[in-house]
Amino acid sequence: MSQLKAAMIEKFKAHFQGAICLPDDENYDELREIWNAMIDRKPAVIAQCTSAECVVQAVNFAREHDLLVSIRGGGHNIAGNAVCDGGIMIDLSPMNQVIVNPNTWRAIVEPGCTLGDFDSAAQAHGLATPLGINSTTGVAGLTLGGGFGWLSRKYGMTVDNLLAVNMVTADGHQVRASATENDDLFWGVRGGGGNFGVVTSFEYALHPVGPDVLSGLIVFPFAQAKQILTQFARFTETMPDEMNVWMVTRKAPPLPFLPEAVHGSEIIALAIFYIGDPAEGESLIAPLREFGTPLGEHIGVQPFVDWQQAFDPLLTKGARNYWKSHNFTKLTDEVLDVLIEYASQLPSDQCEIFIGTIGAQTGRVAPDAMAYSSRDANYVMNVHARWETAAEDEACIGWSRAFFAKSQPFASSGAYINFLTHDEGDRVAFAYGSTYERLVEIKQKYDPTNLFRMNQNINPG
């Protein structure tokens, strides 16, 4: 760091209302570490914000000194855009308050919150909104990219339930965006990622959910993959909105309800969720058991907050991760055959392929209603490579890319922006599809110099 830079940073530090962390500070490595261990970047300054005013100060400092900017919410994004090299990381994690109004079914959520923070506060009142499946995921990044979860078939995408945001734009101004205020910006933030500014609070519509829901797993042997997946594909086309079934194929973790002999071998798991009457749900689930000969199951009524944390042990921080993703309108025999081919070649014990089922309410919104436009996507497939050492990088990344390429002919338009990795900038326009040109116009208006470019970037040109 040059003396000039050191002097600038000291001046900033003297006036900044939050906390500043520099490379020589004891907690620097802890603060720059994010979920994906493949990302090892070193910002010159970490600005820990405690308020919207802090964010204004950090954005102004970055703009005035032409610094690369990254924004950290939960730090969970696969591409690792939360942290930059040599610039300023605006760390929003201290801003983690959730305010729930149980009378209006509304919640105000700060950008440093995780899903766990939100679920705990909302479920205290028997309320929820569609918001992911892993409690350590950050609310901000998930929402800005579109967002979906177990509740999406009933209540839509996360952005369908977003009512307003407060944010700091590239010029350092605080603005509010909603259907009646800066509506062009509100259109853009609902799927446009962090391209237009730093959101300092989100307002969501909530829905009565739980607090107990019927949910769990049925696990089948991989030898029955084709019959299980074929029936899964047809079943999910006609199930009610209150029901959701996802598919995961991977090597079996040591789940207590599975025979020990199965641990470490390839399996097909159906993850089941129902928010209606449990007795009705049981009758709807019954046909799933007939798809094949289950190795075991664990299904019952449990708190929604517990189900939201069920997959946390498989997604802990610190492993190396690489994803590839496609949207599908329909799961054809051809794509299922490709899936089975690559699921039989998992390069590590932690690699998996999952298919998240959406459709229903997510598809009843017009494609141009907001930036997120993939309304024909009934399924989102994620090829999730996960491993421990750099020596495994080539094999695991190669497997992901090969599967992605071979399954691409059967995919539908668009892509889920939150699942794009750091090397997929060339897919951004494709991911947005018909809304991309309008997003460029909004970017030109609110961030013409592309200050916010550590993201799946919409280049203002």
Summary of the structure (lengths in Angstrom):
residues: 461
radius of gyration: 21.8
end to end distance: 31.2
largest distance: 70.5
contacts: 1631
relative contact order: 0.13
helix: 35%
strand: 24%
